[in-house]
């Protein structure tokens, strides 16, 4: 099985920056795409940024997704934080895992990490 865990959330002041990390664990798998989503309080989950498995860095406005090969992590850096960035941030990965010689697609989500931006 493949599992995903996010970390790095917390309480930050508006205008600052924050780096979240997403680490996938398991055996015999490859990642096709990593995406970050967030769910603001009382609202639906929304896509934030993403990057293909072969990517190194991807920038979407104030959001930068980057790969940390040393830690086997995909990070999300948020610059110029605003109170409206408050929410639970989730990492989602899609890929293929090998089981008994068979390639099986997977799509797994982490439990999320809370980000709170104070004004």
C-alpha positions in Angstrom: 0.0 0.0 0.0 1.1 3.6 -0.6 0.5 6.2 2.1 0.9 9.9 2.2 1.6 12.2 5.1 1.6 16.0 5.2 3.4 18.2 7.7 4.5 21.8 8.2 1.2 23.5 9.0 0.7 25.9 11.8 -0.3 29.5 12.8 1.5 32.2 10.8 1.0 35.9 10.3 -0.3 37.4 7.1 2.5 38.4 4.7 4.8 35.6 5.8 5.6 32.3 4.0 5.1 28.7 4.9 6.4 25.4 3.6 4.4 22.2 3.7 5.8 18.8 3.0 4.2 15.7 1.5 6.0 12.4 1.9 4.9 9.2 0.3 5.8 5.8 1.7 5.4 2.3 0.6 7.1 -0.1 -1.7 7.3 -0.6 -5.4 5.5 2.4 -6.6 6.0 5.3 -9.0 4.3 8.7 -8.8 2.6 10.2 -11.9 1.4 13.4 -10.3 1.3 15.2 -7.0 -1.3 17.7 -6.2 -2.0 20.0 -3.3 -5.6 20.9 -2.3 -7.0 23.0 0.5 -10.3 23.2 2.3 -11.1 26.6 3.8 -13.5 26.6 6.8 -17.0 26.0 5.7 -16.0 25.6 2.1 -15.4 22.9 -0.4 -12.0 21.4 -1.1 -10.2 23.2 -3.9 -7.1 22.5 -6.0 -4.1 24.7 -5.2 -1.1 23.5 -7.2 0.4 20.4 -8.7 3.4 18.8 -10.4 4.0 15.8 -12.6 6.1 13.0 -11.1 9.0 13.9 -13.3 8.9 17.5 -12.4 11.3 19.5 -10.2 9.5 22.8 -9.6 6.1 24.2 -10.5 4.9 27.7 -9.8 1.2 28.8 -9.7 1.0 32.3 -8.5 2.0 32.5 -4.8 2.3 28.7 -4.6 5.5 26.8 -5.5 5.6 23.0 -5.6 9.1 21.5 -5.5 10.7 18.2 -5.1 13.1 17.4 -2.3 14.9 14.3 -3.5 16.9 13.9 -0.3 13.8 13.6 1.8 11.6 12.0 -0.9 9.2 14.8 -0.4 7.1 17.1 -2.5 6.9 20.6 -0.8 4.3 23.3 -1.2 5.6 26.8 -0.4 3.1 29.6 0.0 4.3 33.2 -0.2 2.7 36.4 0.9 0.2 34.5 3.1 -3.3 36.0 3.4 -6.0 35.2 6.0 -8.0 33.6 3.2 -5.3 31.0 2.8 -6.5 29.5 6.1 -7.6 25.9 5.8 -6.6 22.3 5.9 -4.1 21.5 3.2 -4.0 18.0 1.6 -1.6 16.2 -0.6 -2.8 13.8 -3.2 -0.6 11.5 -5.3 -1.5 9.4 -8.3 0.7 6.7 -9.6 1.3 3.0 -10.2 2.3 0.3 -7.7 3.5 -3.2 -8.4 1.8 -6.1 -6.8 2.8 -9.6 -7.8 4.1 -8.4 -11.1 0.9 -6.4 -11.9 0.8 -2.6 -12.2 -2.1 -1.2 -10.2 -3.0 2.5 -10.3 -3.5 4.3 -7.1 -4.8 7.7 -5.9 -4.1 8.4 -2.2 -4.7 11.3 0.0 -3.1 12.4 3.3 -4.9 13.4 6.4 -4.2 17.0 5.9 -2.3 19.7 7.8 -3.9 22.8 9.3 -2.8 26.3 8.2 -4.1 29.3 10.0 -3.1 32.8 8.8 -3.7 35.6 11.3 -4.2 39.2 10.1 
